[in-house]
Amino acid sequence: MWNKIDPKTMNKNVFSMIGDQWMLITAGTVERCNTMTASWGGMGVLWGKNVAMAFIRPQRYTFEFVEKNDWFTLSFLEERYRKQLALCGAKSGRDTDKVKECNFTVKTGESGAPYFDEAELVLVCRKLYWQDFDRTHFLDASIENNYPNHDYHRMYVGEIVEALKKG
Ligand SMILES: Cc1cc2nc3c(=O)[nH]c(=O)nc-3n(C[C@H](O)[C@H](O)[C@H](O)COP(=O)(O)O)c2cc1C
């Protein structure tokens, strides 16, 4: 059963949640959505709102879904789903139905934004802002090493409108 929680009561470490546990960024509709694994991101407070940040390279199929929709969700899954997370980070939704392959169940909250019933925690985010990284603003030259193809991430800042925890 899913419970709506106050993001302030989240008791997991954000760095391990994003960097080690990984998350699924999902956007679209129940009928047609796409998801991808992400291990870069952020959570914080901006413009007086609780926000989450996602960084998506423009060639990702998920990019198209996040672009076209006002919402995206971040699903955090337990360790037993590591294989599925790896698959969603290796295959593109352009070539395969990842939701089907992972046997995930798509759910939606009040916003209609899709997330996965298999998750233990879901952040439903309403897009507030986007910006593409500008290489002329990199203050550490080594950052450029992440972009041999000049495919600079687009940053999305989303307001965390719902935080849902499996209880
Ligand atoms: C652990 C892990 C973390 C990843 N983090 C990101 C990320 O933060 N941003 C990004 O654009 N791609 C990231 N990727 C790559 C995408 O998940 C991968 O390219 C995926 O196949 C894209 O799927 P799509 O084309 O269906 O959107 C990551 C992959 C893995 C395995």
PDBQT file of the ligand as one rigid body, heavy atoms in Angstrom, charges set to zero:
ROOT
HETATM    1  C1  LIG A 201      23.735   3.358 -13.398  1.00  0.00    +0.000 C 
HETATM    2  C2  LIG A 201      23.331   4.195 -14.582  1.00  0.00    +0.000 A 
HETATM    3  C3  LIG A 201      23.105   5.544 -14.415  1.00  0.00    +0.000 A 
HETATM    4  C4  LIG A 201      22.732   6.373 -15.479  1.00  0.00    +0.000 A 
HETATM    5  N1  LIG A 201      22.496   7.698 -15.264  1.00  0.00    +0.000 NA
HETATM    6  C5  LIG A 201      22.113   8.479 -16.293  1.00  0.00    +0.000 A 
HETATM    7  C6  LIG A 201      21.815   9.864 -16.068  1.00  0.00    +0.000 A 
HETATM    8  O1  LIG A 201      21.826  10.380 -14.937  1.00  0.00    +0.000 OA
HETATM    9  N2  LIG A 201      21.489  10.619 -17.154  1.00  0.00    +0.000 N 
HETATM   10  C7  LIG A 201      21.444  10.095 -18.424  1.00  0.00    +0.000 A 
HETATM   11  O2  LIG A 201      21.143  10.832 -19.378  1.00  0.00    +0.000 OA
HETATM   12  N3  LIG A 201      21.686   8.773 -18.650  1.00  0.00    +0.000 NA
HETATM   13  C8  LIG A 201      22.008   7.959 -17.614  1.00  0.00    +0.000 A 
HETATM   14  N4  LIG A 201      22.222   6.628 -17.823  1.00  0.00    +0.000 N 
HETATM   15  C9  LIG A 201      22.072   6.068 -19.193  1.00  0.00    +0.000 C 
HETATM   16  C10 LIG A 201      20.615   5.723 -19.542  1.00  0.00    +0.000 C 
HETATM   17  O3  LIG A 201      19.947   5.080 -18.477  1.00  0.00    +0.000 OA
HETATM   18  C11 LIG A 201      20.626   4.781 -20.776  1.00  0.00    +0.000 C 
HETATM   19  O4  LIG A 201      21.242   5.438 -21.862  1.00  0.00    +0.000 OA
HETATM   20  C12 LIG A 201      19.251   4.289 -21.149  1.00  0.00    +0.000 C 
HETATM   21  O5  LIG A 201      19.408   3.186 -22.025  1.00  0.00    +0.000 OA
HETATM   22  C13 LIG A 201      18.390   5.349 -21.818  1.00  0.00    +0.000 C 
HETATM   23  O6  LIG A 201      17.178   4.753 -22.172  1.00  0.00    +0.000 OA
HETATM   24  P1  LIG A 201      16.122   5.449 -23.127  1.00  0.00    +0.000 P 
HETATM   25  O7  LIG A 201      16.778   5.667 -24.478  1.00  0.00    +0.000 OA
HETATM   26  O8  LIG A 201      14.987   4.447 -23.204  1.00  0.00    +0.000 OA
HETATM   27  O9  LIG A 201      15.719   6.730 -22.474  1.00  0.00    +0.000 OA
HETATM   28  C14 LIG A 201      22.591   5.803 -16.770  1.00  0.00    +0.000 A 
HETATM   29  C15 LIG A 201      22.821   4.429 -16.957  1.00  0.00    +0.000 A 
HETATM   30  C16 LIG A 201      23.175   3.622 -15.870  1.00  0.00    +0.000 A 
HETATM   31  C17 LIG A 201      23.400   2.145 -16.071  1.00  0.00    +0.000 C 
ENDROOT
TORSDOF 0
